[in-house]
Amino acid sequence: MSTYRGVWRVGAILLLITGAALAGCSSDRADVPDPADLTGKTFLSTSVSGATIPGDGPLEVTFPEAGRIAATAGCNRHMGEVTFAGSTLTPGPLAATMMACPGARGESDAWLSDLFGSPLTWSLSGKTLTLHRDDLTVELAQRADTELVGPTWTVRSLVHDSGVESSVVIDRAAARLTFTADGRVTGFTGCNDLGGNAQITDGTIRFQDIVTTRKACDEEVMRVEQTVMDTLRGAATYRIDGDQLSLTSDADPGVGLRLTAG
């Protein structure tokens, strides 16, 4: 009888240990951050412990889509792939724009390249992203999204089948849109004034009865106008990340606009 009781006690102890171990594993898995929580979000640095950012930054890190990262520390924008393994974030080789920046800001690219030159430990608590390696820790806060209705949205890039285009012509054309609470859109194509209806639902804007003035402009500006009007033909999907607005035509996902508030 005592032998059975002994076996029972050993079995019970093993069950308790196994249960505790499984609970511990479950807890560990729950603590592993999910990269999907970063997709479509932009974060701005609030503190840096270690080598400070030349020119004081801030560091801006964006995860525009799954497996992609873009960042700037005050000068050029760096873009490329990123992979995740648990709490480790590993950027791939990042391509960068080639702008020259004066003073200390010109050294920020080297700081950023060093930061993303090897794997980092990452965590996300609420809206705070933390990146860490050795004696360097960067804390970043998620950028608050601008409301669609109210501000003036200025076109910064055109989207077409061959990619996203930015240029001096687009900047000078300064095409823009403003949405109102009563379901209207007004703006400027870069050449002509425009107006019409804009029915806003969750993630979609349905444009109707868009009319413009009839002035003619040079060929490059008219190309900007054409992309604006193609995007506003029918329904468009929209996404806001901070002060950045993406508009993509539902009829042709290869056509769209990238706009900035303000």
C-alpha positions as CSV (number, residue, x, y, z in Angstrom):
1,M,0.0,0.0,0.0
2,S,2.8,2.4,0.9
3,T,4.5,1.5,-2.4
4,Y,1.4,2.7,-4.3
5,R,1.2,5.8,-2.3
6,G,4.9,6.5,-3.1
7,V,4.3,6.0,-6.8
8,W,1.3,8.3,-6.6
9,R,3.3,11.0,-4.9
10,V,6.1,10.8,-7.4
11,G,3.6,11.0,-10.3
12,A,1.8,13.9,-8.7
13,I,5.2,15.8,-8.3
14,L,6.1,15.1,-11.9
15,L,2.7,16.4,-13.1
16,L,3.2,19.6,-11.1
17,I,6.7,20.1,-12.5
18,T,5.5,19.5,-16.0
19,G,2.6,21.8,-15.6
20,A,4.8,24.5,-14.2
21,A,7.3,24.1,-17.1
22,L,4.5,24.3,-19.6
23,A,3.0,27.4,-18.0
24,G,6.5,29.0,-18.0
25,C,6.9,28.2,-21.8
26,S,3.4,29.7,-22.5
27,S,4.3,32.8,-20.6
28,D,7.6,33.1,-22.5
29,R,5.8,32.8,-25.8
30,A,3.4,35.5,-24.7
31,D,6.3,37.9,-24.1
32,V,7.7,37.5,-27.6
33,P,6.8,40.6,-29.6
34,D,4.8,40.3,-32.8
35,P,6.3,42.1,-35.8
36,A,2.8,42.6,-37.3
37,D,2.2,45.2,-34.5
38,L,4.8,47.4,-36.3
39,T,3.4,47.2,-39.8
40,G,2.1,50.5,-41.1
41,K,3.4,52.5,-38.2
42,T,6.1,55.2,-37.8
43,F,8.1,55.8,-34.6
44,L,10.1,58.9,-33.5
45,S,13.0,58.7,-31.0
46,T,12.4,60.2,-27.6
47,S,15.6,59.2,-25.9
48,V,19.0,57.8,-26.8
49,S,21.3,56.1,-24.3
50,G,24.8,55.7,-25.7
51,A,26.1,57.4,-28.9
52,T,23.8,60.3,-29.5
53,I,22.4,61.2,-32.9
54,P,24.6,63.9,-34.7
55,G,22.4,67.0,-35.1
56,D,19.9,65.6,-32.5
57,G,17.8,63.7,-35.0
58,P,15.2,62.6,-34.2
59,L,15.5,59.1,-35.5
60,E,12.4,58.2,-37.5
61,V,11.7,54.5,-38.2
62,T,8.8,53.3,-40.4
63,F,7.6,49.8,-41.2
64,P,5.6,50.5,-44.4
65,E,4.7,46.9,-45.0
66,A,5.6,43.4,-43.7
67,G,9.3,42.8,-44.1
68,R,10.3,46.4,-45.0
69,I,11.9,49.2,-43.0
70,A,12.6,52.8,-43.7
71,A,14.5,55.2,-41.5
72,T,16.1,58.6,-41.3
73,A,18.1,60.3,-38.5
74,G,17.9,63.8,-40.0
75,C,19.5,63.6,-43.4
76,N,19.0,60.8,-46.0
77,R,16.3,58.2,-46.0
78,H,17.4,54.6,-45.8
79,M,15.1,51.7,-47.0
80,G,15.3,48.0,-47.3
81,E,14.3,44.6,-45.9
82,V,14.0,43.6,-42.2
83,T,13.6,40.2,-40.7
84,F,12.5,39.2,-37.2
85,A,13.3,36.2,-35.0
86,G,11.6,36.5,-31.7
87,S,12.9,39.6,-30.0
88,T,15.8,40.1,-32.6
89,L,15.4,42.6,-35.4
90,T,17.8,42.2,-38.3
91,P,17.9,44.9,-41.1
92,G,19.1,43.8,-44.5
93,P,21.4,46.1,-46.6
94,L,19.6,49.5,-46.7
95,A,19.6,51.7,-49.8
96,A,19.7,55.4,-49.2
97,T,18.9,58.7,-50.9
98,M,21.9,60.8,-51.9
99,M,21.2,64.3,-50.4
100,A,24.0,66.4,-48.9
101,C,23.2,67.8,-45.4
102,P,25.0,70.7,-43.7
103,G,26.7,70.6,-40.3
104,A,26.2,67.8,-37.8
105,R,23.2,66.5,-39.7
106,G,25.6,65.3,-42.4
107,E,27.0,62.8,-39.9
108,S,23.7,61.3,-38.9
109,D,23.7,58.8,-41.8
110,A,26.9,57.2,-40.4
111,W,25.2,56.9,-37.0
112,L,22.1,55.3,-38.6
113,S,24.2,52.9,-40.7
114,D,26.0,51.8,-37.5
115,L,22.7,51.3,-35.6
116,F,21.2,49.1,-38.4
117,G,24.4,47.5,-39.4
118,S,23.9,44.4,-37.2
119,P,21.0,42.8,-35.3
120,L,19.1,44.6,-32.6
121,T,17.0,43.5,-29.7
122,W,13.5,45.0,-29.9
123,S,10.4,45.3,-27.8
124,L,7.1,47.1,-28.0
125,S,5.2,48.3,-24.9
126,G,2.0,50.1,-25.8
127,K,3.2,52.7,-28.3
128,T,6.8,52.7,-27.2
129,L,9.4,50.9,-29.4
130,T,12.8,50.1,-27.8
131,L,15.9,49.1,-29.9
132,H,18.9,47.9,-28.0
133,R,22.4,46.6,-28.7
134,D,25.4,46.6,-26.3
135,D,25.5,50.0,-24.7
136,L,23.1,51.7,-27.1
137,T,19.4,52.0,-26.3
138,V,16.9,54.0,-28.4
139,E,13.3,54.6,-27.3
140,L,10.8,55.7,-29.9
141,A,7.2,56.8,-29.6
142,Q,4.6,55.9,-32.2
143,R,3.7,59.0,-34.2
144,A,0.1,60.1,-33.7
145,D,-2.1,59.9,-36.8
146,T,-3.4,63.1,-38.4
147,E,-7.2,63.3,-38.9
148,L,-8.2,62.9,-42.6
149,V,-10.7,65.7,-42.4
150,G,-9.5,69.2,-41.9
151,P,-5.8,69.6,-42.9
152,T,-4.5,70.4,-46.4
153,W,-2.8,67.3,-47.8
154,T,0.0,68.2,-50.3
155,V,1.1,65.6,-52.9
156,R,4.8,64.6,-52.4
157,S,4.9,61.6,-54.6
158,L,3.1,59.9,-57.5
159,V,2.5,56.2,-57.6
160,H,2.5,54.4,-60.9
161,D,3.2,50.9,-62.2
162,S,7.0,51.5,-62.2
163,G,7.1,52.7,-58.6
164,V,6.8,55.7,-56.4
165,E,8.1,59.0,-58.0
166,S,9.3,62.1,-56.3
167,S,10.7,65.1,-58.2
168,V,11.2,68.8,-58.2
169,V,8.3,69.1,-60.6
170,I,5.9,67.4,-58.2
171,D,7.1,69.6,-55.3
172,R,6.7,72.8,-57.4
173,A,3.2,71.7,-58.7
174,A,2.1,71.4,-55.0
175,A,-1.1,69.5,-55.8
176,R,-3.3,69.3,-52.7
177,L,-6.5,68.0,-51.3
178,T,-8.7,69.0,-48.4
179,F,-11.6,66.9,-47.0
180,T,-14.5,68.4,-45.1
181,A,-16.9,67.0,-42.6
182,D,-19.9,67.4,-45.0
183,G,-18.5,64.9,-47.5
184,R,-16.7,67.3,-49.9
185,V,-13.2,67.4,-51.3
186,T,-11.6,70.6,-52.7
187,G,-8.0,71.1,-53.9
188,F,-5.6,71.8,-56.7
189,T,-4.2,69.4,-59.3
190,G,-1.0,71.2,-59.8
191,C,-2.6,73.1,-62.7
192,N,-6.3,73.5,-62.0
193,D,-8.6,73.9,-59.0
194,L,-10.9,70.9,-58.3
195,G,-14.0,70.1,-56.2
196,G,-16.5,67.3,-55.7
197,N,-17.9,64.7,-53.3
198,A,-15.9,62.4,-51.1
199,Q,-17.8,59.8,-49.1
200,I,-15.5,58.6,-46.4
201,T,-15.9,55.1,-44.8
202,D,-13.4,53.0,-42.9
203,G,-10.3,52.9,-45.1
204,T,-12.1,53.9,-48.3
205,I,-13.0,57.2,-50.0
206,R,-15.5,57.2,-52.8
207,F,-15.1,60.2,-55.1
208,Q,-18.0,61.4,-57.1
209,D,-18.7,64.4,-59.4
210,I,-15.1,65.7,-59.4
211,V,-14.9,68.8,-61.6
212,T,-11.9,71.1,-62.4
213,T,-11.2,74.4,-64.0
214,R,-9.8,74.2,-67.6
215,K,-6.4,75.9,-67.6
216,A,-3.6,74.3,-69.6
217,C,-0.1,73.9,-68.1
218,D,3.2,72.5,-69.3
219,E,3.5,68.7,-70.1
220,E,5.2,67.7,-66.8
221,V,2.6,69.5,-64.6
222,M,-0.2,68.0,-66.7
223,R,1.2,64.6,-66.0
224,V,0.9,65.3,-62.2
225,E,-2.7,66.5,-62.8
226,Q,-3.5,63.3,-64.7
227,T,-2.3,61.1,-61.8
228,V,-4.3,63.1,-59.3
229,M,-7.4,62.8,-61.4
230,D,-6.9,59.1,-62.1
231,T,-6.6,58.5,-58.3
232,L,-9.8,60.5,-57.6
233,R,-11.8,58.5,-60.2
234,G,-14.2,56.3,-58.3
235,A,-13.1,54.7,-55.0
236,A,-9.7,54.9,-53.4
237,T,-8.2,53.1,-50.4
238,Y,-6.5,55.4,-47.9
239,R,-4.1,54.9,-45.1
240,I,-2.7,57.5,-42.6
241,D,0.6,57.1,-40.9
242,G,1.3,60.1,-38.7
243,D,1.2,63.1,-41.1
244,Q,1.5,60.9,-44.2
245,L,-1.5,59.9,-46.3
246,S,-1.5,57.2,-49.0
247,L,-4.3,57.1,-51.6
248,T,-4.5,54.1,-53.9
249,S,-7.0,53.7,-56.7
250,D,-9.3,50.7,-56.2
251,A,-9.8,50.4,-60.0
252,D,-6.0,50.4,-60.6
253,P,-3.8,49.6,-57.6
254,G,-0.8,50.8,-59.7
255,V,-2.1,54.4,-59.4
256,G,-2.0,56.6,-56.4
257,L,-0.7,59.5,-54.4
258,R,1.5,60.1,-51.3
259,L,0.6,63.2,-49.5
260,T,1.8,65.1,-46.4
261,A,-0.4,67.1,-44.0
262,G,0.4,70.8,-43.4
